[in-house]
Amino acid sequence: MMAALWFKRLILLAPLLALTVVGLGAYVRLSDAGLGCPDWPGCYGQLSVPQHPADVAAAASAYPDKPLEQHKAWKEMLHRYLAGTLGLVILGLCVLGWRGRKQLAISPWLPTVTTGLVALQAMLGMWTVTLLLKPAVVSAHLLGGMLTLALLVWMAHRHWGRIASTQISPIHRRWIRLALCVVLLQIILGGWTSANYAALACTDFPTCQSSWMPALNYADAYHVLRELGQGPDGNALSADALVTIQWTHRLGALLTLLVCGTLALSLLNLGLINKGTDTVIAKVLLILLVCQISLGIANVLLRLPLLLAVAHNVFAALLLSTLVATPSSPPPKPPEET
């Protein structure tokens, strides 16, 4: 019984911690501090950023081609410390989930899968450094962080949130699942845009390069197994490929607006007709959607200011979390009595 009680308490902390890790990771990447420490899991061979003159000299000797920039190194290490803390919390949830499995509203395999995902995230974090920000690895790392957050929000929602209302029809549930898929796709497209530094390939809006249909090059733009800034042939990635990445992300944003907007308005209308249905979730969806689209436009027109770029990542995480917490499945069976 105590294990289930502690699980329910810890599952309230975990999504907040995961959201912080996602936001901090975006800040580290967008402030160009992703390679602030050239090794992993430490920093220049230490568990912390070298401070003592002798340690700084040793770091310079060990990595002569990668001079120590302490402000960047501290950003990277703070992200690693926080991500490590999140990993320990999720491991605790896994242990508590199995010990209190008869009193919980989820299968203990769910926190177990989440623990495995965190282990994969750690490997991706290492490869991000050792493979020098390879776009496929950076994008996978971002997606893994978002999926971890989504799983934690789902577990928290099953224990503390309002599960599906009987007034949510099967059609609405299918729309919710469609919206989840669309948002995840858009997160992948956004991660690919950021990983390839293509966010400013188009500096005007709503047109791109003053054209409604710019020259596109999908073959190079979405060739996954390539180095940062390079095409599949090893030459510099063309401007057309960067424009393609940005333009496709914009098309994904339009699809997200249509699908999530339709869902939110439909749920809001359902709430007005059936007074017992909570309309808060629909209003939150609309607010987050408007904010996210506005941030995307502002990032282009204002040339990607750091604060707005980080906020764009955080609001994507919040939009995903809200959709996860939107009623889309029947209420769970009551836990067994012990």
Buried (B, 14 or more C-beta within 10 A) or exposed (E): EEBBEBBBEBBEBBBEBBBBBBBBBBBBBBBBBBBBBBBBBBBBBBEEBBEEEEBBEBBBEEBEEBEBBEEBBBBBBBBBEBBBEBBEBBBBBBBBBBBBBEBBBBEBEBBBBBBEBBEBBBBBBBBBBEBEBBBBBBBBBBBBBBBBBBBBBBBBBBBEBEBBBEBBEEEBBEBBBBBBEBBBEBBBBBBBBBBBBBBEBBBEEEEBBEEEEBBBBEEBBBBEEBBBEBBBEEEEBBBBBBBBBBBBBBEBBEBBBEBBBEBBEBBBEBBEEEEEBEBEBBBBBBBBBBBBBEBBBBBBEEEBEEEBBBBBBBBBBBBBBBBBBBBBEEEEEEBEEE
